[in-house]
Amino acid sequence: MTAATTGSAALTGTPTAPPPGWGEGLWRLSGRSETAGWLLQPSRVEDADAWVDTQTAELRGAWGERWRTEDEASVRALLRLGLDARPAEAALAFQLWPVPAPLVAHVHVGYGAAPEAPVGPDAGSLYEAAGLGFGVQAVRRVRDADLDLIGLDIVFLADSAAVVASFEPTVPELFALLVGQFHAFVQTLEFVAPDGRPVRAAAPAGFLDASADADWADTVPTG
């Protein structure tokens, strides 16, 4: 199946290589969600089947009387699919379960070397996060078979480093339901250097006169 993607290439995906001189484990990217249904996907799982068993049991308990036996196969399949599809370069990855049903979305964040090409004003709109500073957000549209999918990428550039937060393309209805949670999560992200110094991004050149306090709902379509 072939999917066609539109959007800014500079904002799509997660950095795959750290800047020169970086040591593994010396830098820390952290974030949190206070909304139920955000399932952390580990970067390493020794026994995937056992992990799926555990998460299925937790979902069954959380859904309570709304759990349907006929949904179990779909739940297990989505858990395994999400685990297998987790970006290897992501520092944090989540599978979002917004309702007690086999319906999911995916969010991930990674860091690495900043792209060599500059990010210009045509790449997206200016965005400000409490912990990461100024970034650029761009909507990602994907045509997959007969479906139009919508996602969102936000990139923060600080010197030679980049942090990219991505809401993977999904159906517009699910995007509209969860994009507020995604923004709340991005606001909690913190990037810390080995010396304990918070790393914050400045507005890229060309964005300095833009307003960073615009409501994201004015710039991100929900349908």
Backbone bond lengths (Angstrom), bond angles and torsions (degrees), N, CA, C in turn:
res aa  C-N    CA-C-N  psi(-1)  N-CA   C-N-CA  omega(-1)  CA-C   N-CA-C  phi
1 M - - - 1.448 - - 1.524 108.92 -
2 T 1.326 117.69 130.47 1.448 122.21 -177.60 1.513 110.32 -105.50
3 A 1.306 116.61 133.13 1.454 121.82 177.93 1.517 109.03 -114.37
4 A 1.322 116.42 134.92 1.453 121.50 177.21 1.516 108.85 -99.85
5 T 1.333 116.34 131.68 1.456 121.52 -176.12 1.514 110.40 -115.96
6 T 1.336 116.73 137.57 1.446 121.35 172.26 1.512 108.88 -123.65
7 G 1.327 116.76 149.16 1.461 120.58 -178.76 1.508 109.10 142.44
8 S 1.309 116.90 -174.78 1.458 121.01 -177.98 1.514 110.68 -83.11
9 A 1.323 116.85 120.39 1.461 120.27 179.64 1.518 110.81 -62.50
10 A 1.339 116.59 -30.08 1.461 120.01 -177.98 1.514 112.02 -66.74
11 L 1.331 117.13 -20.42 1.452 120.13 -176.75 1.513 112.24 -107.74
12 T 1.302 117.83 1.36 1.457 120.70 -175.31 1.520 110.71 -94.99
13 G 1.323 115.90 131.41 1.454 120.52 176.02 1.512 112.24 94.24
14 T 1.315 115.49 -177.70 1.454 123.21 -177.11 1.520 109.40 -118.40
15 P 1.337 118.62 139.33 1.467 119.65 177.53 1.522 110.88 -53.01
16 T 1.327 115.76 138.95 1.463 119.33 -174.79 1.522 113.59 -107.73
17 A 1.327 117.95 -9.94 1.463 119.69 -178.42 1.521 109.64 -138.93
18 P 1.320 117.02 137.18 1.469 119.42 179.20 1.523 111.16 -74.92
19 P 1.325 117.62 159.69 1.462 120.11 175.54 1.521 110.90 -62.13
20 P 1.330 118.50 156.51 1.467 121.31 178.62 1.524 111.41 -55.90
21 G 1.323 115.27 136.70 1.449 119.52 177.42 1.512 114.85 90.73
22 W 1.318 117.12 -7.24 1.459 119.14 179.04 1.524 109.29 -73.41
23 G 1.311 116.15 141.78 1.450 120.98 174.61 1.513 110.12 -107.19
24 E 1.320 116.73 139.72 1.455 120.70 -179.47 1.524 110.01 -62.27
25 G 1.308 115.36 132.47 1.452 120.58 176.97 1.510 114.56 84.31
26 L 1.343 117.94 -3.50 1.454 120.73 -178.22 1.523 112.26 -85.64
27 W 1.307 116.37 -24.60 1.453 121.66 179.84 1.524 108.66 -105.31
28 R 1.311 117.14 149.91 1.461 119.86 -175.07 1.529 110.45 -132.12
29 L 1.322 115.52 129.63 1.458 122.75 174.62 1.520 107.67 -116.25
30 S 1.315 116.65 123.54 1.460 120.02 -177.49 1.519 110.38 -132.13
31 G 1.318 115.36 154.59 1.459 121.61 177.63 1.509 108.68 -168.22
32 R 1.312 116.03 167.88 1.458 119.35 -177.70 1.525 109.87 -150.93
33 S 1.312 115.23 157.40 1.458 122.04 171.52 1.512 108.09 -127.31
34 E 1.313 115.98 132.31 1.452 120.70 179.04 1.522 111.42 -98.37
35 T 1.320 115.96 11.87 1.457 121.58 179.70 1.517 110.02 -99.89
36 A 1.310 116.77 134.30 1.464 120.80 177.96 1.525 109.99 -63.34
37 G 1.331 115.19 149.85 1.454 120.15 175.79 1.514 114.79 99.91
38 W 1.349 117.66 -1.19 1.463 120.53 176.85 1.522 108.86 -90.95
39 L 1.312 116.09 107.86 1.461 122.17 -177.59 1.528 109.48 -98.36
40 L 1.326 116.60 116.01 1.462 121.28 178.35 1.523 109.79 -70.43
41 Q 1.322 115.94 128.10 1.459 121.33 177.44 1.528 108.69 -98.65
42 P 1.312 117.89 114.78 1.467 120.53 -176.85 1.523 111.41 -68.19
43 S 1.328 115.23 152.62 1.463 119.58 179.19 1.522 111.74 -75.72
44 R 1.333 116.59 -24.94 1.463 120.65 179.07 1.520 109.31 -135.82
45 V 1.316 115.71 133.07 1.462 122.18 176.89 1.520 107.55 -134.28
46 E 1.308 116.87 121.20 1.464 119.84 -178.82 1.523 111.60 -72.87
47 D 1.324 116.83 -37.78 1.463 121.21 -178.31 1.524 107.85 -129.77
48 A 1.337 116.56 96.37 1.461 121.05 -176.54 1.521 111.99 -62.92
49 D 1.324 117.15 -38.41 1.463 120.01 -179.67 1.524 111.03 -63.76
50 A 1.325 116.35 -41.55 1.463 120.01 178.65 1.526 110.60 -65.96
51 W 1.325 116.54 -38.10 1.468 120.08 178.00 1.521 110.47 -63.07
52 V 1.326 116.74 -44.47 1.466 120.58 178.03 1.526 110.36 -61.79
53 D 1.326 117.36 -41.28 1.469 120.84 177.44 1.525 110.87 -58.11
54 T 1.325 116.24 -45.99 1.462 120.81 -177.79 1.523 111.55 -65.05
55 Q 1.321 116.69 -45.39 1.464 119.76 -178.75 1.521 111.37 -68.31
56 T 1.326 116.93 -35.72 1.464 119.83 176.86 1.517 110.52 -62.76
57 A 1.319 116.58 -43.26 1.463 120.64 178.75 1.524 111.03 -62.82
58 E 1.338 117.35 -39.49 1.463 120.30 179.43 1.525 111.05 -67.36
59 L 1.319 117.44 -40.50 1.462 120.11 177.17 1.521 110.80 -64.91
60 R 1.319 116.29 -40.79 1.463 120.14 178.20 1.527 110.37 -59.15
61 G 1.325 116.05 -43.64 1.453 119.66 179.08 1.517 112.42 -67.28
62 A 1.334 117.01 -39.27 1.462 120.78 -178.81 1.524 111.65 -69.38
63 W 1.322 116.93 -34.86 1.458 119.75 -178.59 1.522 112.58 -79.79
64 G 1.309 116.79 -23.87 1.456 120.97 176.85 1.521 112.80 58.14
65 E 1.321 116.11 -125.70 1.465 121.07 -176.62 1.522 112.55 -67.90
66 R 1.326 117.02 -14.89 1.469 119.56 -179.73 1.530 112.24 -85.38
67 W 1.329 116.48 -4.56 1.462 120.28 175.91 1.518 109.85 -69.42
68 R 1.338 116.07 132.25 1.460 121.25 178.03 1.523 108.72 -117.54
69 T 1.309 115.33 127.85 1.461 120.38 -177.84 1.525 111.43 -56.89
70 E 1.324 116.07 -35.55 1.460 119.30 -177.76 1.531 112.82 -68.93
71 D 1.338 117.58 -12.93 1.464 120.57 178.40 1.527 113.04 -89.70
72 E 1.327 117.52 -9.49 1.459 119.26 -171.51 1.524 112.67 -60.37
73 A 1.314 117.43 -41.97 1.466 119.41 -179.21 1.528 111.12 -62.02
74 S 1.333 116.58 -40.67 1.469 120.42 178.87 1.518 111.35 -67.63
75 V 1.334 116.81 -39.69 1.464 121.00 178.16 1.524 110.20 -60.80
76 R 1.324 116.05 -47.62 1.463 120.11 179.87 1.529 111.26 -61.95
77 A 1.316 116.13 -41.25 1.463 119.86 -179.12 1.524 111.11 -64.54
78 L 1.338 117.49 -40.94 1.458 120.89 179.37 1.526 111.44 -67.21
79 L 1.324 116.64 -39.71 1.463 120.11 177.59 1.526 110.99 -61.46
80 R 1.313 116.27 -45.96 1.467 120.00 -178.80 1.530 110.97 -69.05
81 L 1.327 116.63 -40.07 1.459 120.16 178.73 1.525 110.73 -62.30
82 G 1.334 116.25 -43.26 1.458 119.77 179.24 1.511 112.11 -64.00
83 L 1.322 116.52 -40.22 1.462 120.70 179.20 1.524 110.71 -65.09
84 D 1.328 116.48 -43.97 1.466 120.62 -179.08 1.532 111.84 -67.72
85 A 1.341 116.34 -31.69 1.465 120.49 -176.15 1.524 112.84 -90.76
86 R 1.326 117.92 0.46 1.463 120.34 -179.01 1.522 110.02 -59.49
87 P 1.337 118.11 126.80 1.467 119.68 179.09 1.524 110.93 -60.27
88 A 1.306 117.11 126.82 1.462 120.76 -177.17 1.521 111.76 -62.28
89 E 1.343 116.50 -28.32 1.460 119.88 -176.45 1.526 113.04 -87.99
90 A 1.320 118.07 -3.80 1.465 120.77 -177.76 1.524 111.07 -72.28
91 A 1.331 115.72 134.68 1.460 120.12 174.35 1.522 110.54 -79.09
92 L 1.323 116.60 -35.75 1.460 123.16 177.52 1.518 108.12 -134.68
93 A 1.321 117.12 137.22 1.459 121.12 177.97 1.521 108.91 -143.81
94 F 1.321 115.20 139.39 1.459 120.83 -176.90 1.521 110.43 -134.13
95 Q 1.323 114.79 146.64 1.456 121.99 168.37 1.521 106.31 -110.23
96 L 1.320 116.68 123.90 1.457 121.57 -174.70 1.522 110.40 -98.24
97 W 1.338 115.36 126.41 1.460 122.96 177.67 1.532 107.47 -115.37
98 P 1.331 118.80 89.39 1.464 120.58 -171.96 1.521 115.35 -76.96
99 V 1.318 116.94 -23.45 1.467 121.03 -177.62 1.528 108.59 -136.88
100 P 1.334 117.92 159.11 1.472 120.61 178.98 1.525 111.81 -74.50
101 A 1.324 115.03 68.93 1.464 122.25 -178.93 1.523 107.37 -162.20
102 P 1.327 117.89 159.63 1.469 120.85 179.36 1.526 111.71 -72.80
103 L 1.333 115.48 75.47 1.460 123.83 -179.03 1.525 107.28 -141.10
104 V 1.333 117.59 119.45 1.467 119.97 -172.99 1.522 111.74 -136.30
105 A 1.332 114.01 160.84 1.457 122.95 170.55 1.523 107.22 -135.34
106 H 1.330 116.62 167.79 1.464 120.19 -175.95 1.527 111.55 -131.44
107 V 1.327 114.82 136.47 1.459 123.52 179.02 1.526 108.20 -130.99
108 H 1.313 117.78 138.28 1.464 119.84 175.19 1.523 110.23 -148.50
109 V 1.328 114.98 157.33 1.463 122.48 -179.40 1.523 108.20 -136.19
110 G 1.315 116.24 138.53 1.454 120.37 176.88 1.514 110.90 -143.01
111 Y 1.320 116.33 167.21 1.461 120.22 177.30 1.516 109.16 -138.93
112 G 1.323 115.30 159.13 1.451 120.25 -179.33 1.508 110.62 174.33
113 A 1.324 115.93 -154.33 1.456 120.95 -178.00 1.519 110.69 -73.24
114 A 1.316 115.77 139.31 1.456 120.48 176.99 1.526 109.85 -67.75
115 P 1.334 118.00 146.30 1.469 120.00 178.46 1.524 110.74 -63.85
116 E 1.327 115.83 147.45 1.466 119.77 -179.77 1.522 111.30 -69.06
117 A 1.334 116.57 -36.26 1.462 120.07 -179.89 1.527 109.68 -75.03
118 P 1.321 117.89 135.62 1.464 120.22 179.65 1.523 111.31 -67.88
119 V 1.319 115.92 151.78 1.459 122.01 176.12 1.517 107.63 -95.37
120 G 1.334 116.70 110.72 1.455 121.23 -177.01 1.512 112.97 -93.56
121 P 1.336 116.99 173.26 1.464 121.26 -178.05 1.517 114.40 -59.27
122 D 1.354 116.43 -23.45 1.458 118.74 -179.90 1.523 112.46 -79.30
123 A 1.341 117.48 -2.54 1.467 120.65 -178.01 1.516 112.53 -78.58
124 G 1.318 117.89 -22.89 1.459 120.60 -177.48 1.510 110.17 166.19
125 S 1.317 116.26 -156.21 1.458 121.51 -178.38 1.520 110.47 -116.09
126 L 1.329 115.39 151.53 1.455 120.99 -178.31 1.524 110.43 -67.99
127 Y 1.323 114.87 143.47 1.466 122.05 -175.35 1.523 107.32 -139.75
128 E 1.322 117.37 143.92 1.461 120.50 177.41 1.513 110.13 -126.35
129 A 1.338 116.02 129.67 1.462 122.67 177.26 1.519 108.79 -116.79
130 A 1.317 115.74 146.07 1.460 121.05 -175.02 1.520 112.28 -58.49
131 G 1.333 117.10 -42.04 1.455 120.13 -175.05 1.509 115.16 -95.17
132 L 1.338 117.29 -31.17 1.465 120.59 -172.25 1.519 113.78 -98.86
133 G 1.320 117.86 -12.57 1.450 119.90 -179.02 1.519 112.16 89.48
134 F 1.337 115.89 -143.66 1.461 121.14 -175.46 1.528 111.22 -90.87
135 G 1.326 114.99 136.70 1.449 121.05 177.07 1.514 110.21 -136.70
136 V 1.310 115.53 -176.52 1.458 122.51 177.72 1.517 107.79 -126.22
137 Q 1.327 116.15 127.88 1.462 120.02 179.61 1.522 109.87 -109.08
138 A 1.312 115.13 144.30 1.457 121.10 178.87 1.517 109.63 -141.95
139 V 1.305 115.46 134.86 1.460 121.52 176.58 1.524 109.00 -75.80
140 R 1.317 115.74 138.46 1.462 121.42 176.63 1.523 108.22 -113.53
141 R 1.317 116.25 122.43 1.468 121.40 178.89 1.526 109.42 -110.72
142 V 1.310 115.44 135.58 1.458 121.50 -178.63 1.524 108.84 -129.90
143 R 1.310 115.69 133.21 1.462 121.52 172.86 1.512 106.98 -102.55
144 D 1.331 117.21 111.73 1.460 122.72 -177.03 1.517 108.06 -121.33
145 A 1.329 115.89 106.82 1.466 121.22 -175.15 1.531 108.11 57.14
146 D 1.330 117.66 -117.67 1.461 120.94 -178.81 1.519 112.62 -100.73
147 L 1.326 117.49 13.07 1.458 121.12 -175.74 1.522 111.31 -111.29
148 D 1.323 115.75 138.75 1.456 122.13 170.64 1.521 107.82 -99.21
149 L 1.321 116.90 117.93 1.457 122.59 -177.31 1.527 110.24 -108.99
150 I 1.330 115.82 150.18 1.463 121.79 -179.42 1.521 109.69 -128.15
151 G 1.325 116.06 135.14 1.454 121.93 174.69 1.512 109.90 -137.19
152 L 1.316 116.53 -176.41 1.459 120.68 -176.98 1.525 109.74 -148.85
153 D 1.327 116.69 133.84 1.462 122.85 174.76 1.522 108.81 -120.71
154 I 1.331 116.52 137.55 1.461 121.77 175.62 1.521 107.69 -127.99
155 V 1.336 116.85 123.24 1.461 121.13 -178.75 1.525 109.84 -114.41
156 F 1.329 114.63 136.05 1.461 122.46 177.44 1.527 107.56 -118.49
157 L 1.332 117.43 124.38 1.455 122.41 -176.93 1.522 109.84 -113.58
158 A 1.334 116.28 122.72 1.460 121.87 178.33 1.521 108.33 -131.95
159 D 1.323 116.30 104.55 1.465 121.59 -177.25 1.532 109.47 56.79
160 S 1.322 118.13 -118.24 1.461 120.88 -177.33 1.520 112.69 -93.49
161 A 1.317 117.29 3.81 1.464 120.84 -175.25 1.523 111.62 -109.32
162 A 1.325 114.94 155.83 1.456 121.48 176.45 1.522 109.35 -138.77
163 V 1.317 114.93 142.78 1.461 121.98 170.37 1.520 106.67 -121.27
164 V 1.321 117.46 129.93 1.458 121.91 -179.81 1.520 109.34 -124.17
165 A 1.329 115.62 122.90 1.463 122.16 174.75 1.520 107.86 -106.50
166 S 1.328 116.41 130.41 1.463 120.82 -174.83 1.518 111.95 -129.46
167 F 1.312 114.68 133.06 1.461 123.35 168.83 1.521 103.91 -104.67
168 E 1.317 117.17 108.66 1.459 120.64 -174.34 1.530 111.22 -64.33
169 P 1.342 117.49 143.00 1.458 120.66 -177.21 1.525 112.78 -54.63
170 T 1.318 114.71 137.02 1.454 122.25 179.85 1.523 108.05 -146.92
171 V 1.312 117.62 -179.17 1.460 120.33 -179.70 1.526 109.40 -65.59
172 P 1.327 118.49 147.49 1.467 120.81 -175.27 1.522 114.13 -55.86
173 E 1.333 117.55 -36.70 1.459 119.57 -178.33 1.526 111.55 -64.57
174 L 1.326 116.98 -41.19 1.459 120.63 179.70 1.529 110.33 -72.63
175 F 1.316 116.59 -36.67 1.463 120.70 176.11 1.524 110.47 -59.43
176 A 1.331 116.18 -46.72 1.464 120.41 -179.72 1.520 111.50 -63.05
177 L 1.322 116.75 -35.35 1.461 121.34 -179.24 1.524 111.79 -68.88
178 L 1.332 117.27 -34.44 1.465 120.84 -168.94 1.522 115.53 -111.00
179 V 1.326 118.69 -11.02 1.463 119.20 -174.28 1.525 111.71 -63.69
180 G 1.327 118.10 -30.76 1.461 120.19 175.86 1.516 111.71 -63.81
181 Q 1.334 116.88 -40.11 1.464 120.74 176.47 1.529 110.72 -64.53
182 F 1.327 116.19 -38.73 1.461 120.33 178.57 1.526 110.64 -61.36
183 H 1.324 117.07 -46.10 1.457 120.11 179.30 1.523 111.39 -63.52
184 A 1.328 117.27 -39.74 1.465 120.25 177.68 1.528 110.45 -61.89
185 F 1.330 116.73 -38.83 1.464 121.47 177.56 1.525 110.94 -64.98
186 V 1.330 117.21 -45.97 1.463 120.73 -179.41 1.528 110.61 -59.56
187 Q 1.323 116.79 -34.13 1.463 119.83 179.40 1.527 112.35 -64.90
188 T 1.324 118.44 -20.50 1.470 121.18 -179.49 1.524 113.00 -91.24
189 L 1.324 118.07 -9.07 1.462 121.03 -174.51 1.526 111.23 -66.53
190 E 1.334 114.82 137.72 1.458 122.13 175.58 1.526 108.99 -134.96
191 F 1.321 115.97 137.12 1.460 122.84 -179.63 1.523 106.83 -119.08
192 V 1.328 116.63 119.57 1.460 121.21 -170.92 1.525 110.32 -120.58
193 A 1.330 116.26 132.28 1.459 123.22 178.85 1.527 110.39 -79.11
194 P 1.338 117.91 165.98 1.469 121.05 -178.52 1.521 113.80 -56.24
195 D 1.344 117.20 -29.89 1.461 119.62 -179.45 1.520 112.78 -85.33
196 G 1.347 116.77 7.28 1.454 121.01 178.97 1.512 114.04 86.91
197 R 1.307 116.61 4.51 1.464 121.13 -178.66 1.521 110.62 -81.72
198 P 1.343 118.07 126.37 1.461 119.86 174.90 1.527 110.14 -64.95
199 V 1.310 116.79 133.42 1.461 121.81 178.30 1.522 108.15 -96.93
200 R 1.322 116.49 121.66 1.456 121.55 -178.75 1.525 109.42 -123.37
201 A 1.318 115.07 141.64 1.457 121.13 -177.90 1.524 110.65 -91.77
202 A 1.326 115.23 146.37 1.458 121.81 173.76 1.521 108.89 -99.26
203 A 1.314 115.85 160.65 1.459 119.71 178.54 1.522 109.60 -64.35
204 P 1.338 118.23 130.86 1.464 120.14 178.03 1.526 110.96 -60.60
205 A 1.311 115.95 156.35 1.461 120.90 178.13 1.524 110.05 -56.29
206 G 1.323 115.46 135.51 1.454 119.85 -178.90 1.508 112.88 99.76
207 F 1.341 116.19 -16.82 1.459 120.37 178.87 1.531 111.73 -102.72
208 L 1.310 117.11 -0.69 1.461 119.96 -170.32 1.520 112.82 -63.03
209 D 1.321 117.77 -27.28 1.457 120.22 -179.44 1.518 112.25 -94.95
210 A 1.336 116.33 1.02 1.461 119.69 -179.01 1.516 109.89 -81.50
211 S 1.297 115.85 158.19 1.464 120.99 178.53 1.506 109.32 -92.61
212 A 1.330 116.66 123.33 1.461 121.06 -178.42 1.507 112.07 -92.13
213 D 1.343 117.20 -4.99 1.460 118.20 -176.64 1.515 112.40 -101.93
214 A 1.332 117.48 16.65 1.453 120.04 176.33 1.509 110.01 -68.95
215 D 1.310 116.16 147.59 1.458 120.96 179.18 1.516 108.49 -66.82
216 W 1.349 116.89 126.49 1.464 119.52 -178.56 1.505 112.00 -59.34
217 A 1.328 118.01 -25.27 1.460 120.93 -178.86 1.521 110.85 -66.08
218 D 1.366 117.00 -20.35 1.451 120.18 179.05 1.521 112.21 -78.69
219 T 1.334 116.90 -16.13 1.454 119.86 -174.21 1.515 113.74 -117.94
220 V 1.320 117.54 -10.08 1.453 120.93 -178.34 1.517 109.79 -115.13
221 P 1.330 118.47 113.73 1.461 119.91 -179.81 1.516 111.39 -68.72
222 T 1.300 116.24 151.07 1.460 121.56 178.34 1.511 110.89 -116.58
223 G 1.268 118.21 13.32 1.444 120.17 178.26 1.506 111.02 -166.04
